[in-house]
Amino acid sequence: MSEQQHLLFELGSEELPPKTLLKLSNALLNNIIQGLNAAELTFTASKAYATPRRLAVLIENLATAQPDKTVEKRGPAIQAAFAPDGSPSKAALGFASSCGTTFEQLERLKTDKGEWLSFTQAVKGQTTAEIIPDIIRQSIAALPIAKRMRWGSFATEFVRPVHWAVLLFGEQVISTEILGLTTGNTTLGHRFHAPQAITISNPQAYEAALFNEGKVIADIEQRKAIIRAKAQAAAAAVNGSAHIEEDLLEEIAALNEWPIPVTGNFDPRFLELPAEVLITTMQTNQKYFPVKNADGGLLAHFITFSNIESTRPESIQQGNERVVTPRLADAEFFWTQDRKQTLEQRVETLSNIVFQEKLGTVADKTLRVITLAEAIATQLSANTDYAKRAALLAKTDLMTNMVGEFGNLQGIMGRYYALAEGEAAEVAWALEEQYFPKQSGSETASSTTGQILAIAEKLDTLTGIFSAGLIPTGDKDPYALRRAALGTLRTMIENGLSLDIPKLCALALEQFPHSFDKAATQNAVVEFIFDRLKGYCLDKGYSADEFDAVMTLAPTEPLDFMQRLAAVKTFRQLPEADSLAAANKRIRNILKKSDTTPAEIVGELVEVQELQLLAAARQSAQDILPLLAQHDYQATLNRLAGLRNDVDAFFDNVMVMTDDLALRANRLALLELLSAQFLTCADLAKLQS
């Protein structure tokens, strides 16, 4: 056998859960790689395979054995190794025995810290064939399976019953037991097209053997690409394009080993329903790709995928059409019934839903959000009537049949029903945009009222849950407070909204009637939000020291914070930046060591350099005032950069801590004037050179 061989492991089972197939596949690969690395077994490449009935891993050019090692063991110190009569002590004899040798074979290890008994032993590496079975068993045991199952009379557990296992190293089978199965070199193909056993001659032949003999496309990414292409081709045949969302594409790939497209149709009358309703019905219930026209509107067609190559595809088409019709009819019924009652008429029913035990009902939450939304709208000089109206209706679509059936349509249906009832478009859109951004990187609310409602709703949840003592810990965040905090920040920053986080949190907390420490809770919420801001800034390419430079000043408006941060990032690219940052640190250190710092200069300074710096500092103090008033931090820092030469000259020629106490006081006052200017935008001393 050569020093490297390819390794193949495949576990065959009943149909695996489609929504977690890719997660299981990636976890299995990562677990095996971790096991190989821990065992010091080298390889050059790896790949995972996943189909509805199998998980497999291919490791290329895997070492056939661990490297041999020399192990040095340290025993007792020399002074403890001998009895008074010079014979070996019990500690020395015990150490020799533990090493499987005699006292005479032990060596002495000398270091600058002392001398000990030692034993050096050559350890031959185990073969890969000996190690792999345990690595695979441990990798399977560590898979993220929420609920394992047992079957028949077996004691083994897995996400689904298992039926076969392949373990090949080169052309040789590593025979072992995996989940009660004895490993071999035979797999099974497609359940219907190729149910016979298929022999895998070597790991590299696996993918081709399954495709050619088994009617199985083992690579899930390849299946996704095939499904996408075939769906678009099928849609093009009916003059449309397939509406493909990645989550559904992945799920369909996880349901099919040999995907065959089937085009179906439905009654065009259903096109009168909101497009999102039809899309949700087809995607969620039926796993269909909707078909759109060139303008983005829906066509009365869908694309589904069959896992068999039928001789009568029209039967599959007709079956799917029969199934989808009652689904669409249900949606049509919900649409009709829901509009018999207005959203405003549903407000009272919100008192029947408990939001959180200490925070009351959704009706209570609605009243709090109205107050917050009005305050935010007032601060932004926005339409307060729109903000209050949107806040009043914000959660009413939760009481509709449609949202009861399709929870993901909350907000969307609120918009449709509000428009149908004649509400202002700004209000209607806000009902949907209150949930924006829906996920990381997705768009924030575009309408002003939507932005106001999104911020008010999220801040009420944040402050309320914190006041109830349910602060997120570790990876536990049942109320999605991290997402709410980041959404609040993004809405403010990306839409240019100047809003004060502590003040809004204080207003929100005032509305909760239960007993809690308002000051401590406000501090905790504000700290939590600004922790999220740090992650946001690092993701945007800002450095930790740039963030800390601004954070030291504790700006309370996220928009203002980002304006300062952008200015600091640009400033540090200037040639004066390092020198001024170093000077600022020096100034701060000097001021810290002085007992008192006079508020102003009394009398005269004597050195030319300090007189020049004083004049320059007074002039810059005047120059930056209007810039700061306009939040023009970039121009402010550029102006301060002009002080560099005078600052450098001062420190090169002037002794601040002179024995002349009056002169020392004046020089400290000059440094205080400079320090105050350097702290107007950020703490430049925090910048690392």
C-alpha positions as CSV (number, residue, x, y, z in Angstrom):
1,M,0.0,0.0,0.0
2,S,1.3,3.5,-0.9
3,E,1.8,6.1,1.8
4,Q,-1.4,7.9,0.8
5,Q,-4.9,6.6,-0.2
6,H,-8.3,8.0,-0.7
7,L,-10.9,7.3,2.0
8,L,-14.7,7.0,1.4
9,F,-17.3,6.7,4.1
10,E,-21.0,6.5,3.2
11,L,-24.0,5.9,5.5
12,G,-27.3,4.8,3.8
13,S,-30.6,5.4,5.5
14,E,-34.3,6.0,5.2
15,E,-35.1,9.5,3.8
16,L,-33.3,12.1,5.8
17,P,-35.0,15.4,7.0
18,P,-34.7,17.7,4.0
19,K,-34.4,20.9,5.9
20,T,-31.4,19.7,7.9
21,L,-29.7,17.5,5.3
22,L,-27.0,20.0,4.3
23,K,-26.4,20.9,8.0
24,L,-25.9,17.2,8.8
25,S,-23.6,16.7,5.8
26,N,-21.4,19.6,6.6
27,A,-21.2,18.6,10.3
28,L,-20.2,15.1,9.4
29,L,-17.4,16.3,7.1
30,N,-16.2,18.8,9.7
31,N,-16.3,16.3,12.5
32,I,-14.2,13.8,10.5
33,I,-11.7,16.4,9.5
34,Q,-11.3,17.4,13.2
35,G,-10.8,13.7,14.1
36,L,-8.1,13.4,11.4
37,N,-6.3,16.5,12.5
38,A,-6.4,15.4,16.1
39,A,-4.9,12.1,15.0
40,E,-2.2,13.9,13.0
41,L,-3.4,12.2,9.8
42,T,-2.6,14.4,6.8
43,F,-4.7,14.7,3.6
44,T,-5.0,17.1,0.7
45,A,-8.7,17.6,0.0
46,S,-12.1,16.6,1.3
47,K,-15.7,16.6,0.0
48,A,-19.1,15.9,1.4
49,Y,-22.0,14.2,-0.4
50,A,-25.6,14.3,0.6
51,T,-28.8,12.9,-0.9
52,P,-32.2,12.0,0.7
53,R,-30.9,8.5,1.5
54,R,-27.2,9.0,2.2
55,L,-24.5,11.0,3.8
56,A,-20.9,10.5,2.5
57,V,-17.5,11.9,2.9
58,L,-14.5,11.6,0.5
59,I,-11.0,12.3,1.9
60,E,-8.3,12.5,-0.7
61,N,-4.6,11.5,-0.3
62,L,-5.0,10.5,3.3
63,A,-1.8,9.3,5.1
64,T,-1.9,5.5,5.7
65,A,-0.4,5.9,9.2
66,Q,0.3,8.4,11.9
67,P,3.9,9.7,11.9
68,D,6.3,8.0,14.4
69,K,7.0,10.1,17.4
70,T,9.6,10.3,20.1
71,V,8.0,10.9,23.5
72,E,9.9,12.2,26.4
73,K,8.5,11.7,29.9
74,R,9.8,13.7,32.9
75,G,10.0,11.9,36.3
76,P,10.8,13.0,39.8
77,A,13.5,15.6,40.5
78,I,16.9,14.1,41.2
79,Q,16.8,15.1,44.8
80,A,13.7,13.0,45.2
81,A,15.0,10.1,43.1
82,F,17.4,8.6,45.6
83,A,17.1,7.4,49.2
84,P,19.7,8.5,51.8
85,D,21.7,5.4,51.1
86,G,21.9,6.2,47.4
87,S,19.5,3.5,46.3
88,P,16.5,4.4,44.0
89,S,13.6,5.9,45.8
90,K,10.1,4.6,45.6
91,A,9.2,7.6,43.4
92,A,12.0,6.7,41.0
93,L,11.1,3.0,40.8
94,G,7.5,3.9,40.3
95,F,8.3,6.2,37.4
96,A,10.5,3.5,35.8
97,S,7.6,1.0,36.1
98,S,5.1,3.4,34.6
99,C,7.4,3.7,31.6
100,G,7.7,0.0,31.2
101,T,11.5,0.0,31.9
102,T,14.0,-0.3,34.7
103,F,15.6,2.3,36.8
104,E,19.0,1.7,35.1
105,Q,17.5,2.7,31.7
106,L,16.3,6.1,32.9
107,E,18.1,9.2,31.8
108,R,18.7,12.6,33.4
109,L,17.2,15.8,32.0
110,K,19.0,19.0,32.9
111,T,17.5,22.4,32.4
112,D,18.1,25.9,33.8
113,K,15.4,25.1,36.3
114,G,16.8,21.9,37.7
115,E,17.5,18.2,37.0
116,W,15.0,15.4,36.7
117,L,14.8,11.7,35.8
118,S,13.4,11.2,32.3
119,F,12.6,8.5,29.8
120,T,12.7,8.8,26.0
121,Q,10.6,6.4,24.0
122,A,10.0,6.0,20.3
123,V,6.3,5.5,19.6
124,K,5.2,4.0,16.3
125,G,2.2,5.7,14.7
126,Q,-1.0,3.7,14.3
127,T,-2.3,2.8,10.9
128,T,-5.1,4.8,9.5
129,A,-7.2,1.7,9.1
130,E,-7.0,1.2,12.9
131,I,-7.9,4.8,13.7
132,I,-10.6,5.6,11.2
133,P,-13.5,3.5,12.7
134,D,-13.4,5.4,16.0
135,I,-13.1,8.7,14.3
136,I,-16.3,8.0,12.2
137,R,-18.2,6.7,15.2
138,Q,-17.4,9.8,17.2
139,S,-18.2,12.0,14.3
140,I,-21.7,10.5,13.9
141,A,-22.3,10.7,17.7
142,A,-21.5,14.4,17.6
143,L,-23.9,15.3,14.7
144,P,-26.4,18.1,15.6
145,I,-29.5,15.9,15.7
146,A,-32.3,17.4,17.8
147,K,-34.1,14.1,18.3
148,R,-32.6,10.7,17.6
149,M,-34.7,7.6,17.0
150,R,-34.4,3.9,17.5
151,W,-35.9,1.3,15.3
152,G,-36.8,-2.4,15.6
153,S,-35.1,-4.1,18.5
154,F,-31.8,-2.2,17.9
155,A,-30.2,-0.1,20.6
156,T,-28.5,2.2,18.1
157,E,-29.8,5.7,17.5
158,F,-29.8,8.0,14.5
159,V,-32.0,10.6,12.9
160,R,-33.5,7.9,10.6
161,P,-33.1,4.1,10.4
162,V,-29.8,3.1,8.7
163,H,-29.5,0.3,6.1
164,W,-25.9,0.2,4.8
165,A,-22.5,1.6,5.3
166,V,-19.5,1.8,3.0
167,L,-15.9,2.3,4.3
168,L,-13.2,2.1,1.7
169,F,-9.5,3.0,2.1
170,G,-8.0,2.8,-1.4
171,E,-9.4,-0.4,-2.7
172,Q,-9.5,-2.1,0.7
173,V,-12.6,-2.3,2.9
174,I,-12.1,-1.3,6.5
175,S,-14.5,-3.7,8.2
176,T,-16.0,-2.4,11.3
177,E,-19.4,-1.8,12.9
178,I,-21.2,1.5,12.4
179,L,-24.6,2.0,14.0
180,G,-25.1,-1.8,14.1
181,L,-24.1,-2.2,10.4
182,T,-21.0,-4.0,9.2
183,T,-19.2,-1.8,6.7
184,G,-18.4,-2.9,3.2
185,N,-18.0,-1.7,-0.4
186,T,-21.6,-1.9,-1.7
187,T,-24.1,0.9,-1.8
188,L,-27.7,1.2,-3.1
189,G,-28.8,3.5,-6.0
190,H,-32.1,5.2,-6.6
191,R,-34.9,3.5,-4.6
192,F,-37.0,2.9,-7.8
193,H,-34.7,3.3,-10.8
194,A,-31.7,1.3,-9.5
195,P,-32.6,-0.6,-6.3
196,Q,-29.9,-3.2,-6.9
197,A,-26.5,-3.3,-5.0
198,I,-23.7,-1.3,-6.5
199,T,-20.1,-2.2,-5.8
200,I,-17.7,0.7,-5.3
201,S,-14.2,-0.3,-6.5
202,N,-12.4,2.6,-5.0
203,P,-13.3,6.0,-3.4
204,Q,-12.7,8.0,-6.6
205,A,-15.2,5.9,-8.5
206,Y,-18.0,6.6,-6.0
207,E,-19.7,9.6,-7.6
208,A,-19.6,8.2,-11.2
209,A,-20.8,4.8,-10.1
210,L,-23.8,6.2,-8.4
211,F,-24.6,8.4,-11.4
212,N,-24.1,5.7,-14.1
213,E,-25.4,2.7,-12.3
214,G,-27.6,4.1,-9.6
215,K,-29.4,7.1,-11.1
216,V,-28.2,9.2,-8.2
217,I,-26.5,12.6,-8.3
218,A,-24.6,12.4,-5.1
219,D,-23.4,16.1,-5.0
220,I,-26.1,18.3,-3.5
221,E,-24.6,21.4,-5.0
222,Q,-24.6,19.8,-8.5
223,R,-28.3,18.8,-7.9
224,K,-29.1,22.4,-6.9
225,A,-27.5,23.7,-10.1
226,I,-29.4,21.1,-12.2
227,I,-32.7,22.0,-10.5
228,R,-32.2,25.7,-11.0
229,A,-31.4,25.2,-14.7
230,K,-34.2,22.8,-15.4
231,A,-36.7,25.0,-13.5
232,Q,-35.8,28.0,-15.6
233,A,-36.0,26.0,-18.8
234,A,-39.4,24.7,-17.9
235,A,-40.6,28.2,-17.0
236,A,-39.2,29.6,-20.3
237,A,-41.4,27.0,-22.1
238,V,-44.5,28.8,-20.8
239,N,-43.0,32.3,-21.4
240,G,-42.0,32.9,-17.8
241,S,-39.1,32.6,-15.4
242,A,-39.0,30.5,-12.2
243,H,-39.1,32.4,-8.9
244,I,-36.4,30.5,-7.0
245,E,-35.5,31.2,-3.3
246,E,-32.4,29.6,-2.0
247,D,-34.0,27.9,1.0
248,L,-36.6,26.1,-1.2
249,L,-34.0,25.2,-3.8
250,E,-31.9,23.5,-1.1
251,E,-35.0,21.7,0.2
252,I,-36.0,20.4,-3.2
253,A,-32.4,19.2,-3.8
254,A,-32.6,17.4,-0.4
255,L,-35.8,15.7,-1.5
256,N,-34.6,14.4,-4.9
257,E,-31.7,12.1,-6.0
258,W,-32.7,12.3,-9.6
259,P,-34.7,15.5,-10.1
260,I,-37.1,15.7,-13.0
261,P,-39.1,18.9,-13.6
262,V,-42.9,18.9,-14.1
263,T,-44.8,22.0,-15.1
264,G,-48.3,22.4,-13.7
265,N,-51.1,25.0,-14.0
266,F,-53.8,26.4,-11.8
267,D,-57.0,28.4,-12.4
268,P,-56.1,32.0,-13.4
269,R,-58.8,33.4,-11.1
270,F,-56.4,32.8,-8.2
271,L,-54.1,35.5,-9.6
272,E,-56.5,38.0,-8.1
273,L,-55.0,37.1,-4.7
274,P,-51.9,38.9,-3.4
275,A,-48.9,37.5,-5.1
276,E,-47.2,36.8,-1.7
277,V,-50.1,34.6,-0.7
278,L,-49.8,32.4,-3.9
279,I,-46.1,32.2,-3.6
280,T,-46.2,31.2,0.1
281,T,-48.9,28.6,-0.6
282,M,-46.9,27.1,-3.5
283,Q,-43.6,27.2,-1.7
284,T,-44.5,26.3,1.8
285,N,-47.2,23.7,1.3
286,Q,-46.3,22.2,-2.1
287,K,-42.6,22.9,-2.6
288,Y,-43.3,24.4,-6.0
289,F,-41.4,27.2,-7.8
290,P,-43.9,29.9,-8.9
291,V,-43.6,31.3,-12.4
292,K,-43.4,35.0,-13.1
293,N,-43.8,37.0,-16.3
294,A,-41.3,39.6,-17.6
295,D,-42.9,42.3,-15.4
296,G,-42.5,40.3,-12.2
297,G,-46.2,39.4,-12.0
298,L,-47.3,35.8,-11.4
299,L,-48.4,33.4,-14.2
300,A,-50.9,30.6,-13.6
301,H,-48.1,28.0,-13.7
302,F,-45.7,26.3,-11.3
303,I,-42.7,24.1,-11.5
304,T,-42.4,21.0,-9.3
305,F,-39.8,18.3,-9.2
306,S,-40.3,14.5,-9.2
307,N,-37.7,12.0,-8.0
308,I,-38.6,9.6,-10.7
309,E,-38.4,9.6,-14.5
310,S,-42.0,8.7,-15.2
311,T,-43.3,7.2,-18.4
312,R,-46.5,9.2,-17.7
313,P,-45.4,12.6,-16.6
314,E,-48.9,14.0,-17.3
315,S,-50.2,11.9,-14.4
316,I,-47.7,13.6,-12.0
317,Q,-48.7,17.0,-13.4
318,Q,-52.4,16.3,-13.0
319,G,-51.9,15.0,-9.5
320,N,-50.0,18.1,-8.4
321,E,-52.7,20.3,-10.0
322,R,-55.4,18.5,-8.1
323,V,-53.5,19.0,-4.8
324,V,-52.7,22.7,-5.2
325,T,-56.2,23.8,-6.2
326,P,-57.8,23.3,-2.7
327,R,-54.8,25.0,-1.2
328,L,-55.3,28.0,-3.3
329,A,-59.0,27.9,-2.7
330,D,-58.4,28.0,1.1
331,A,-56.2,31.1,0.6
332,E,-59.0,32.7,-1.5
333,F,-61.5,32.0,1.3
334,F,-59.2,33.5,3.9
335,W,-58.7,36.6,1.7
336,T,-62.5,37.0,1.4
337,Q,-63.3,36.4,5.0
338,D,-60.6,38.6,6.4
339,R,-61.8,41.7,4.6
340,K,-65.2,41.4,6.2
341,Q,-63.7,43.1,9.3
342,T,-61.4,46.1,9.2
343,L,-58.0,46.1,10.9
344,E,-59.2,48.8,13.3
345,Q,-62.1,46.5,14.4
346,R,-59.5,43.9,15.3
347,V,-57.6,46.2,17.7
348,E,-59.7,45.1,20.7
349,T,-58.9,41.4,20.1
350,L,-55.2,42.1,20.7
351,S,-56.0,42.0,24.4
352,N,-56.6,38.3,24.0
353,I,-52.9,37.6,23.2
354,V,-50.3,37.7,25.9
355,F,-47.1,39.2,24.7
356,Q,-45.1,38.4,27.9
357,E,-46.3,37.7,31.4
358,K,-44.8,40.8,33.0
359,L,-45.4,43.0,29.9
360,G,-49.0,42.3,29.4
361,T,-50.9,41.7,26.2
362,V,-50.2,42.7,22.6
363,A,-52.9,45.4,23.1
364,D,-50.7,46.8,26.0
365,K,-47.7,46.7,23.7
366,T,-49.6,48.5,21.0
367,L,-50.3,51.4,23.4
368,R,-46.6,51.6,24.3
369,V,-45.5,51.6,20.7
370,I,-48.0,54.4,19.9
371,T,-46.4,56.6,22.5
372,L,-42.9,55.8,21.3
373,A,-43.8,56.2,17.6
374,E,-45.3,59.6,18.3
375,A,-42.2,60.8,20.2
376,I,-39.9,59.6,17.5
377,A,-42.0,61.2,14.7
378,T,-42.0,64.5,16.7
379,Q,-38.2,64.4,17.0
380,L,-37.8,63.7,13.3
381,S,-40.4,66.4,12.3
382,A,-42.4,63.6,10.6
383,N,-46.1,63.0,10.3
384,T,-47.2,62.1,13.9
385,D,-50.7,61.1,12.7
386,Y,-49.3,58.5,10.3
387,A,-47.0,57.2,13.0
388,K,-49.7,56.8,15.6
389,R,-52.1,55.2,13.1
390,A,-49.5,52.7,11.9
391,A,-48.6,51.8,15.5
392,L,-52.3,51.3,16.3
393,L,-52.8,48.9,13.4
394,A,-49.3,47.3,13.6
395,K,-50.3,43.9,15.0
396,T,-53.9,43.6,13.9
397,D,-53.2,41.3,11.0
398,L,-52.0,38.7,13.5
399,M,-55.8,38.2,14.2
400,T,-56.6,37.4,10.5
401,N,-57.1,33.9,9.1
402,M,-54.4,34.4,6.5
403,V,-51.7,35.2,9.0
404,G,-53.0,32.5,11.2
405,E,-52.3,30.0,8.4
406,F,-49.2,31.6,7.0
407,G,-47.2,33.3,9.8
408,N,-44.5,34.5,7.5
409,L,-47.1,36.9,5.9
410,Q,-47.5,39.0,9.0
411,G,-47.0,42.6,8.1
412,I,-47.4,41.8,4.4
413,M,-51.1,41.1,4.8
414,G,-51.4,44.1,7.1
415,R,-50.3,46.2,4.1
416,Y,-52.7,44.5,1.7
417,Y,-55.7,44.8,4.1
418,A,-54.9,48.4,5.0
419,L,-54.7,49.4,1.3
420,A,-58.0,47.6,0.6
421,E,-59.6,49.6,3.5
422,G,-58.4,52.9,2.1
423,E,-55.6,53.6,4.7
424,A,-52.9,56.0,3.6
425,A,-50.2,54.2,1.6
426,E,-47.5,55.4,4.0
427,V,-49.4,53.8,6.9
428,A,-50.0,50.6,4.9
429,W,-46.4,50.1,4.0
430,A,-45.3,50.8,7.6
431,L,-47.3,47.8,8.7
432,E,-45.0,45.6,6.6
433,E,-41.8,47.6,7.1
434,Q,-42.1,47.4,11.0
435,Y,-40.4,44.0,10.6
436,F,-37.5,45.3,8.5
437,P,-34.7,44.4,8.3
438,K,-36.0,40.8,8.2
439,Q,-32.5,39.2,8.2
440,S,-28.8,40.1,8.2
441,G,-28.0,42.3,5.3
442,S,-31.6,42.7,4.1
443,E,-33.0,46.2,3.4
444,T,-34.3,48.5,6.2
445,A,-37.7,50.3,6.0
446,S,-37.9,52.7,3.1
447,S,-40.8,54.9,4.3
448,T,-40.4,57.4,7.1
449,T,-43.4,56.0,9.0
450,G,-42.1,52.5,8.4
451,Q,-38.7,53.5,9.9
452,I,-40.4,55.1,12.9
453,L,-42.6,52.1,13.6
454,A,-39.7,49.6,13.1
455,I,-37.6,51.5,15.7
456,A,-40.5,51.9,18.2
457,E,-41.5,48.3,18.0
458,K,-38.0,47.0,18.4
459,L,-37.1,49.3,21.3
460,D,-40.3,48.4,23.1
461,T,-39.4,44.7,22.9
462,L,-35.8,45.3,23.9
463,T,-36.5,47.4,26.9
464,G,-39.5,45.3,27.9
465,I,-37.7,42.0,27.8
466,F,-34.7,43.5,29.7
467,S,-37.0,44.9,32.3
468,A,-38.5,41.5,32.8
469,G,-35.0,40.2,33.5
470,L,-34.8,38.0,30.4
471,I,-31.4,39.2,29.1
472,P,-29.9,37.0,26.4
473,T,-27.1,34.7,27.5
474,G,-24.7,32.8,25.3
475,D,-26.5,31.5,22.2
476,K,-29.9,31.7,23.9
477,D,-31.9,34.7,22.6
478,P,-35.6,33.5,22.4
479,Y,-36.9,37.0,21.8
480,A,-34.3,37.8,19.0
481,L,-33.1,40.8,20.9
482,R,-29.7,40.9,19.2
483,R,-31.5,41.1,15.8
484,A,-33.8,43.8,17.2
485,A,-30.9,45.8,18.4
486,L,-29.0,45.5,15.2
487,G,-32.2,46.3,13.2
488,T,-32.7,49.5,15.3
489,L,-29.1,50.6,14.7
490,R,-29.2,49.9,10.9
491,T,-32.6,51.7,10.5
492,M,-31.2,54.8,12.2
493,I,-27.7,54.8,10.6
494,E,-28.6,53.8,7.1
495,N,-31.5,56.2,6.8
496,G,-29.8,59.2,8.4
497,L,-32.0,59.4,11.5
498,S,-30.6,61.5,14.4
499,L,-32.1,59.7,17.4
500,D,-30.8,59.4,21.0
501,I,-30.7,55.8,22.2
502,P,-30.6,56.5,26.0
503,K,-33.4,59.0,25.8
504,L,-35.6,56.7,23.8
505,C,-34.9,53.8,26.1
506,A,-35.8,55.9,29.1
507,L,-39.1,56.8,27.5
508,A,-39.8,53.2,26.7
509,L,-39.0,52.0,30.2
510,E,-41.3,54.6,31.8
511,Q,-44.3,52.9,30.3
512,F,-43.8,49.5,32.1
513,P,-45.9,49.3,35.3
514,H,-44.1,46.4,36.9
515,S,-41.4,46.9,39.5
516,F,-37.7,46.9,38.3
517,D,-34.6,49.1,38.5
518,K,-35.1,51.6,35.6
519,A,-31.7,53.1,35.8
520,A,-29.8,49.8,35.8
521,T,-32.1,48.4,33.0
522,Q,-31.6,51.5,30.9
523,N,-27.8,51.2,31.2
524,A,-28.0,47.5,30.4
525,V,-30.1,48.0,27.2
526,V,-27.9,50.9,26.0
527,E,-24.7,48.8,26.6
528,F,-26.4,45.8,24.8
529,I,-27.3,48.0,21.8
530,F,-23.8,49.6,21.5
531,D,-22.2,46.1,21.8
532,R,-24.1,45.2,18.6
533,L,-22.9,48.5,17.1
534,K,-19.3,47.4,17.6
535,G,-20.0,44.2,15.6
536,Y,-21.7,46.2,12.9
537,C,-18.7,48.6,12.6
538,L,-16.2,45.7,12.5
539,D,-18.2,44.1,9.7
540,K,-18.1,47.4,7.8
541,G,-14.2,47.4,7.9
542,Y,-13.6,49.7,10.8
543,S,-10.9,48.6,13.3
544,A,-11.4,47.9,17.0
545,D,-9.1,50.9,18.0
546,E,-11.1,53.2,15.8
547,F,-14.3,52.1,17.4
548,D,-12.8,52.5,20.9
549,A,-11.6,56.0,20.0
550,V,-15.2,57.1,19.4
551,M,-16.8,54.9,22.1
552,T,-14.7,56.6,24.8
553,L,-16.7,59.8,24.2
554,A,-19.9,57.8,24.6
555,P,-22.0,59.4,21.7
556,T,-25.6,58.6,22.2
557,E,-26.8,58.9,18.6
558,P,-25.8,55.9,16.4
559,L,-25.8,58.2,13.3
560,D,-23.5,60.7,15.0
561,F,-21.3,57.8,16.2
562,M,-20.8,56.6,12.6
563,Q,-20.1,60.1,11.3
564,R,-17.3,60.4,14.0
565,L,-16.0,56.9,13.1
566,A,-15.8,57.6,9.4
567,A,-13.9,60.8,10.2
568,V,-11.4,58.9,12.4
569,K,-10.8,56.3,9.8
570,T,-10.0,58.9,7.2
571,F,-7.9,61.0,9.6
572,R,-5.6,58.1,10.5
573,Q,-4.6,57.9,6.8
574,L,-3.1,61.4,7.1
575,P,0.7,61.7,7.6
576,E,0.0,63.8,10.8
577,A,-2.1,61.1,12.4
578,D,0.5,59.0,14.2
579,S,2.4,62.0,15.5
580,L,-0.8,63.7,16.8
581,A,-2.1,60.4,18.4
582,A,1.3,59.9,20.1
583,A,1.3,63.6,21.3
584,N,-2.3,63.2,22.6
585,K,-1.2,60.1,24.6
586,R,1.7,62.1,26.0
587,I,-0.5,65.0,26.9
588,R,-3.0,62.8,28.7
589,N,-0.2,61.1,30.6
590,I,1.2,64.4,31.7
591,L,-2.2,65.7,32.8
592,K,-2.9,62.6,34.7
593,K,0.3,62.9,36.7
594,S,-0.4,66.6,37.6
595,D,-2.3,67.2,40.8
596,T,-4.3,70.1,39.4
597,T,-4.8,71.7,36.0
598,P,-5.6,75.4,35.9
599,A,-8.6,76.3,33.8
600,E,-6.8,79.0,32.0
601,I,-3.4,80.5,31.4
602,V,-2.5,83.3,33.9
603,G,0.4,85.5,33.0
604,E,2.8,84.9,30.2
605,L,4.5,81.9,28.6
606,V,8.1,82.4,27.8
607,E,9.3,80.0,25.1
608,V,8.8,80.8,21.4
609,Q,7.4,77.3,20.7
610,E,4.8,77.5,23.5
611,L,3.7,80.9,22.4
612,Q,3.3,79.7,18.8
613,L,1.3,76.6,20.0
614,L,-0.9,78.7,22.2
615,A,-1.8,81.0,19.3
616,A,-2.4,78.0,17.0
617,A,-4.5,76.2,19.6
618,R,-6.7,79.2,20.3
619,Q,-7.2,79.8,16.6
620,S,-8.1,76.1,16.0
621,A,-10.6,76.2,19.0
622,Q,-12.4,79.0,17.2
623,D,-12.2,77.3,13.8
624,I,-13.7,74.0,14.9
625,L,-16.7,75.3,16.7
626,P,-18.9,75.8,13.6
627,L,-17.6,72.6,12.2
628,L,-18.7,70.6,15.3
629,A,-22.1,72.4,15.3
630,Q,-22.6,70.9,11.7
631,H,-21.3,67.5,12.8
632,D,-18.5,68.0,10.2
633,Y,-16.0,65.8,12.1
634,Q,-13.9,65.2,9.0
635,A,-13.2,68.9,8.6
636,T,-12.6,69.2,12.4
637,L,-9.9,66.5,12.4
638,N,-8.3,67.9,9.3
639,R,-8.1,71.3,11.0
640,L,-6.6,69.7,14.1
641,A,-4.0,67.9,11.9
642,G,-2.7,71.4,11.2
643,L,-1.4,71.6,14.8
644,R,1.1,68.9,14.2
645,N,4.2,71.0,13.6
646,D,3.5,73.4,16.5
647,V,2.8,70.4,18.9
648,D,6.0,68.6,17.8
649,A,8.1,71.8,18.2
650,F,6.6,72.3,21.7
651,F,7.5,68.9,23.0
652,D,11.0,69.1,21.4
653,N,11.9,72.4,23.1
654,V,9.7,72.9,26.2
655,M,9.9,71.2,29.6
656,V,6.3,71.1,30.9
657,M,7.0,70.0,34.5
658,T,9.4,72.9,35.2
659,D,10.3,73.9,38.7
660,D,8.7,77.3,38.1
661,L,5.2,76.4,39.5
662,A,3.5,79.3,37.8
663,L,5.0,78.5,34.4
664,R,4.2,74.8,34.9
665,A,0.6,75.7,35.6
666,N,0.4,77.7,32.4
667,R,1.9,74.9,30.3
668,L,-0.5,72.4,31.9
669,A,-3.4,74.7,31.0
670,L,-2.1,74.9,27.4
671,L,-2.1,71.1,27.3
672,E,-5.6,71.0,28.7
673,L,-6.7,73.3,25.9
674,L,-5.2,70.9,23.3
675,S,-6.5,67.8,25.0
676,A,-10.1,69.2,25.0
677,Q,-9.8,69.8,21.2
678,F,-8.4,66.3,20.6
679,L,-11.5,64.9,22.4
680,T,-14.1,66.8,20.4
681,C,-14.5,64.0,17.8
682,A,-12.9,61.0,19.3
683,D,-10.2,60.0,21.7
684,L,-7.2,60.1,19.3
685,A,-5.0,58.6,22.0
686,K,-6.8,55.2,21.5
687,L,-5.4,54.9,17.9
688,Q,-2.7,52.4,17.6
689,S,0.3,53.4,15.4
